[in-house]
Amino acid sequence: MVYFASDTWTRVSVDGVQVESPASTIYKKDESIELLVNAKKDMIITLQLGYYKGNIIKINDKDVVLNESLQNREDAQTINFIFE
């Protein structure tokens, strides 16, 4: 789940294929998106954000903590989650 702190263009892909839901669009401040998948080994979920700073990402209701230099970026960010 992603909670948006500001208006942010977002795209989500699973194993390199863009998903239809959540849609690739600009999400407004205070909106959120959720992606439900049956995780399997080596699955890659790619989250592309047009603006990162302040957004909250959760997996299974747990906050994802990124490197501090990434947390404060005010530009685009691509984040890959690889399931083991």
C-alpha positions as CSV (number, residue, x, y, z in Angstrom):
1,M,0.0,0.0,0.0
2,V,1.2,3.5,-0.7
3,Y,-0.1,6.6,1.1
4,F,0.6,9.8,-0.9
5,A,1.9,12.9,0.9
6,S,1.6,15.0,-2.3
7,D,0.3,14.7,-5.8
8,T,2.4,11.9,-7.3
9,W,2.4,10.2,-10.7
10,T,2.7,6.4,-10.1
11,R,3.1,3.2,-12.1
12,V,3.2,-0.3,-10.7
13,S,4.6,-3.4,-12.5
14,V,4.8,-7.1,-11.6
15,D,7.6,-9.0,-13.2
16,G,8.1,-6.2,-15.7
17,V,4.4,-6.1,-16.7
18,Q,2.5,-2.9,-15.9
19,V,-0.7,-3.6,-13.9
20,E,-4.1,-2.2,-14.7
21,S,-5.0,-1.7,-11.1
22,P,-3.8,0.4,-9.5
23,A,-3.8,2.5,-12.6
24,S,-0.8,4.5,-13.9
25,T,-1.9,8.0,-13.1
26,I,-1.4,11.0,-10.8
27,Y,-2.7,10.3,-7.3
28,K,-3.6,13.2,-5.2
29,K,-2.3,14.1,-1.7
30,D,-4.0,11.9,1.0
31,E,-5.1,9.2,-1.6
32,S,-3.7,5.7,-1.4
33,I,-3.3,2.7,-3.6
34,E,-3.1,-1.0,-2.8
35,L,-1.8,-4.0,-4.9
36,L,-2.8,-7.5,-3.8
37,V,-0.7,-10.3,-5.2
38,N,0.0,-13.9,-4.3
39,A,3.7,-13.5,-3.8
40,K,6.1,-16.1,-5.1
41,K,9.8,-16.6,-5.0
42,D,11.7,-14.1,-7.2
43,M,8.6,-12.1,-8.0
44,I,9.6,-8.4,-8.7
45,I,7.2,-5.6,-7.9
46,T,8.3,-2.3,-9.3
47,L,6.9,1.0,-8.0
48,Q,7.7,4.1,-9.9
49,L,6.9,7.4,-8.2
50,G,7.1,10.9,-9.8
51,Y,7.7,12.4,-6.4
52,Y,8.9,10.4,-3.4
53,K,9.3,12.6,-0.3
54,G,6.8,12.0,2.4
55,N,5.0,9.0,0.9
56,I,4.5,6.0,3.1
57,I,4.9,2.5,1.7
58,K,3.6,-0.6,3.6
59,I,3.9,-4.3,2.9
60,N,1.6,-6.5,5.0
61,D,0.8,-3.5,7.2
62,K,4.5,-2.9,8.0
63,D,6.2,0.3,7.1
64,V,8.9,0.0,4.5
65,V,12.0,1.9,5.7
66,L,14.3,3.1,2.9
67,N,17.7,4.5,3.1
68,E,17.5,8.0,4.5
69,S,18.9,9.6,1.4
70,L,16.0,8.1,-0.6
71,Q,13.3,9.0,1.9
72,N,13.9,12.7,1.4
73,R,14.1,12.7,-2.4
74,E,11.9,15.3,-4.1
75,D,12.2,13.8,-7.5
76,A,11.3,10.6,-9.3
77,Q,12.1,7.2,-7.7
78,T,11.9,3.6,-8.9
79,I,11.8,1.0,-6.2
80,N,12.0,-2.7,-6.8
81,F,10.7,-5.3,-4.2
82,I,12.0,-8.8,-4.8
83,F,10.4,-11.6,-3.0
84,E,12.6,-14.3,-1.5
